[in-house]
Amino acid sequence: MSIIANKVNFKVIVLLSLLLTGLFASSAFALGKTSTATLSYASQANGSNINIWDGAATISASNTTAGSQPTFSAVIRKSVTLLPDPEVYHKNLYSRGSFGPTKVSISSASTYYAQAQTLSSLGSGKVTVVSLDK
């Protein structure tokens, strides 16, 4: 009887460990679809990581930086372990204003994030990147 109980317990342990491994593996890749970098009286801000697997995303930005250096950069960066993270897309706004959602082709499936940059330490604005994954 104890041999049967040991086999059943072993099967239960194996099944539970496979289930937990599957849950942890799926949650590691379950990132949101939107990355927003909000610049508030700083020269740089980064958004959260998002997965872009299907090769496309949209980017939109608004520049509300005041002062003599209103240049504002909306950037999509690939998140890698080595620094600096490579730029995939870059668009400058040379004055206050915004641009609407612009579709961007992304060549490799990976994890990316939005970045807002300005020359002024008093920069303000927002960059939003949305993954078009289905």
Stockholm file with secondary structure:
# STOCKHOLM 1.0

chainA/1-134         MSIIANKVNFKVIVLLSLLLTGLFASSAFALGKTSTATLSYASQANGSNINIWDGAATISASNTTAGSQPTFSAVIRKSVTLLPDPEVYHKNLYSRGSFGPTKVSISSASTYYAQAQTLSSLGSGKVTVVSLDK
#=GR chainA/1-134 SS CHHHHHHHHHHHHHHHHHHHHHHHHHHHSCCCSEEEEEEEEESEEECCCEEECSSEEEEEEEECCCSSCCCEEEEEEECCSSSSCCEEEEEEECSSEEEEEEEEECSSCEEEEEEEEESSTTEEEEEEEEECCC
#=GC SS_cons         CHHHHHHHHHHHHHHHHHHHHHHHHHHHSCCCSEEEEEEEEESEEECCCEEECSSEEEEEEEECCCSSCCCEEEEEEECCSSSSCCEEEEEEECSSEEEEEEEEECSSCEEEEEEEEESSTTEEEEEEEEECCC
//
